[in-house]
Amino acid sequence: FELDRDAEARQAYTADLRQAERGLGTFFLCFHHLSVARMLFLTGQWDDALAEIGSAREAPDHLALTVHLDGLAALIAVHRQDREQHARLCAVLDKPLVTGPARHTFDDRSWGRGLAVLAEGDPAAAFGLLHGAWEQCAAGNREYCGHYLLPDLAALAGPLGEREAARR
């Protein structure tokens, strides 16, 4: 999916799920559903993304992915302008991310939090959240997330006078 080969990504996800259904690779089943949900969100298939998030919530969460599921669900709620749903999700998005060897290289939580705060009318706080997440990406701690949140970060930087941050 990251290589813009969507059809191949979907085939790989389907094969991955078949393996899990046969009892192979079930440790990563929650991660599988999160990955598919992210792909569906990014391609505008929000109802399907929410269904995958629901499936992920039913799988064992060995990798502490719940906060990322909530972040992705918050992104969908914000884009749909569902204030009730994103308010409910914001209450759980302050959970810390996993650190150490099992840390994740993506950060759906910060992106979701940032856009939820923006939807509540605080662009400076939203910029702070997204900029902090970007700094983690730039430092190599959360390298996977940066290219997704950059458009939102750049859009906030200009009106706030954060031209140097936008340039970087």
C-alpha positions in Angstrom: 0.0 0.0 0.0 2.8 2.4 0.8 4.1 1.8 -2.7 0.8 2.8 -4.3 0.2 -0.8 -5.3 -3.3 -1.0 -3.7 -4.4 -4.2 -5.5 -1.3 -6.1 -4.4 -1.8 -4.8 -0.9 -5.3 -6.0 -0.8 -4.2 -9.4 -2.0 -1.5 -9.6 0.6 -4.0 -8.6 3.4 -6.4 -11.3 2.1 -3.7 -13.9 2.1 -2.6 -12.8 5.6 -6.1 -13.2 6.9 -6.4 -16.7 5.4 -3.2 -17.7 7.2 -4.6 -16.4 10.5 -7.9 -18.2 9.9 -5.8 -21.4 9.7 -4.2 -20.6 13.0 -1.0 -19.2 11.7 0.0 -15.7 12.6 -2.9 -15.0 15.0 -0.5 -13.1 17.3 -0.6 -10.2 14.8 -4.3 -10.4 14.0 -5.2 -7.1 15.7 -2.3 -5.4 13.8 -3.6 -6.9 10.5 -7.0 -5.4 11.1 -5.5 -2.0 12.1 -3.3 -2.0 8.9 -6.3 -2.8 6.7 -8.4 -0.1 8.5 -5.7 2.5 7.9 -5.6 1.6 4.2 -9.4 1.9 4.0 -9.4 5.2 5.8 -6.7 6.6 3.5 -8.7 5.5 0.5 -11.9 7.1 1.8 -13.7 3.9 2.7 -14.6 5.0 6.2 -17.4 2.6 6.9 -15.2 -0.3 5.9 -12.4 1.1 8.0 -14.7 1.3 11.1 -15.7 -2.4 10.4 -12.0 -3.4 10.5 -11.5 -1.4 13.7 -14.4 -3.4 15.1 -12.7 -6.6 14.0 -9.4 -5.5 15.5 -11.1 -4.8 18.9 -12.4 -8.4 18.9 -8.9 -9.9 18.3 -6.3 -10.3 21.1 -4.3 -7.1 21.4 -0.8 -8.4 22.2 0.8 -5.3 20.9 -1.2 -2.6 22.7 -2.8 -1.3 19.6 -6.0 0.0 21.1 -4.8 3.6 21.3 -4.1 3.5 17.5 -7.5 2.0 16.8 -9.0 4.9 18.8 -6.8 7.4 17.0 -8.0 6.1 13.6 -11.6 6.1 14.7 -11.1 9.7 15.9 -9.8 10.7 12.5 -12.9 9.3 10.9 -15.2 11.0 13.4 -13.5 14.4 12.8 -13.7 14.0 9.1 -17.4 13.2 9.4 -17.9 16.1 11.9 -19.3 13.6 14.4 -18.6 15.7 17.5 -20.1 13.2 19.9 -18.0 10.3 18.7 -14.7 12.3 18.6 -15.4 13.7 22.1 -15.8 10.2 23.4 -12.6 9.1 21.7 -10.6 12.1 22.8 -11.1 10.9 26.4 -9.1 7.8 25.6 -6.5 9.2 23.3 -4.2 10.4 26.1 -3.0 6.9 26.7 0.8 6.7 26.3 2.2 5.0 23.3 4.2 1.8 23.8 7.9 2.5 24.2 10.9 0.2 24.2 11.5 -2.7 21.9 7.8 -3.2 21.2 7.2 0.4 20.3 5.2 1.2 17.2 6.6 3.1 14.3 3.3 4.8 13.6 1.2 7.1 15.6 -2.5 7.2 14.6 -3.2 8.5 18.1 -1.4 11.9 17.8 -2.9 12.5 14.3 -6.4 11.8 15.6 -5.9 13.9 18.8 -4.5 16.8 16.7 -7.4 16.9 14.3 -9.9 16.4 17.1 -8.4 19.4 19.0 -8.5 21.4 15.8 -12.2 20.5 15.3 -12.8 21.9 18.8 -11.4 25.2 17.7 -7.8 25.2 19.1 -5.4 25.4 16.1 -2.4 26.2 18.3 -2.9 23.1 20.4 -3.5 21.0 17.3 -0.3 22.3 15.8 1.6 21.4 19.0 0.3 17.9 18.9 1.0 17.3 15.3 4.4 19.1 15.5 5.4 16.9 18.5 4.4 13.8 16.5 6.3 15.0 13.5 9.4 15.6 15.7 9.2 12.0 16.9 9.0 10.9 13.3 12.0 13.1 12.3 14.0 11.7 15.2 13.3 8.2 14.0 11.1 7.2 16.9 7.8 7.2 14.9 9.1 7.3 11.3 6.0 5.8 9.7 3.5 8.4 10.6 5.1 11.6 9.2 4.0 11.5 5.7 0.4 11.2 6.7 0.2 14.1 9.1 2.4 16.5 7.2 -0.4 18.0 5.1 -2.4 18.9 8.2 0.7 20.1 10.0 1.7 22.4 7.1 -1.9 23.7 6.8 -1.8 24.8 10.5 1.8 26.1 10.4 1.2 29.0 8.0 -1.7 30.8 9.7 0.0 30.4 13.1 3.2 32.0 11.8 5.2 28.8 12.1 6.9 29.2 8.7 10.2 27.6 9.8 8.3 24.6 11.0 6.3 24.4 7.8 9.6 24.7 5.8 11.2 21.9 7.7 
